[in-house]
Amino acid sequence: MLTHVHNITLHYEDQGQGVAILLIHAFPLSSAMWQPQIAALTPQFRVIAPDLRGFGASDVPPGPYAMDLFAADLAGLLDTLGIEQVILGGLSMGGYIAFAFMRHYPDRVRALILANTRASADTSDARAGRETNAQLVEQQGAGAIADKMLPTLLGANATPELRAHVRSIIERNQPQGIAAALRGMALRPDSTDLLSQINVPTLFIGGSEDTLTTPAVLREMHSAVVGSQMVELPGAGHLSNLEQPDAFNTALLTFLHAL
Ligand code: MLT
């Protein structure tokens, strides 16, 4: 489906009926990464999975794309769908955006799912690395960023088929969109202070093999959000929803049914 928000066209999946769950994809992927969750959840829930600006089949306006801007796009999407409140889920960059959404639109969040993400801002080294990667993708294309990131996005157990699938999702994105998101992530503020203010049911999901957002990082956030739950998926790396989809979906459904 397509809609117009803030003068751009956004593409999104909208499947199933019932309580609405908005799933925010990781960097540098697209809504295509949520296929296993859309299949598992839509018999009972409505799942909305947008391509963020700059990704998938959405427009690629000039950047940088601040996390607040992505969050405003999502609020605009919910407005056009007439949805006031959602269960909000994000993986990695999707989690950074979920924090921005929580900061600006806390009343629109019924519950929160934060997978393979972190509340902290980039270090100065990480910011410099973002700019290096932005220039790399601008000069050499999305394949170059796939080459650089795939070894850390996926754990050692990921099959060649999954590696090829993730590469193809990355390579369908435009270099300008990827660079704009990199520069936006570098600008994001620290969200650690937000954790103690979260007062909706919250589930953290981590992957035991995730070296980008380690289980220790997830556990620290979990301990800061009163009443939150945490599930660590054995054998999963950073893209835990694709690496261990059955266990990821079980964690989601158990959390959702208890709401
Ligand atoms: C992601 O998976 O969204 C990225 O690894 C996030 C990041 O680069 O910080």
Boltz pocket constraint, residues with backbone or C-beta under 6 A from the ligand:
constraints:
  - pocket:
      binder: B
      contacts: [[A, 25], [A, 26], [A, 27], [A, 28], [A, 91], [A, 92], [A, 93], [A, 94], [A, 116], [A, 185], [A, 212], [A, 238]]
      max_distance: 6.0
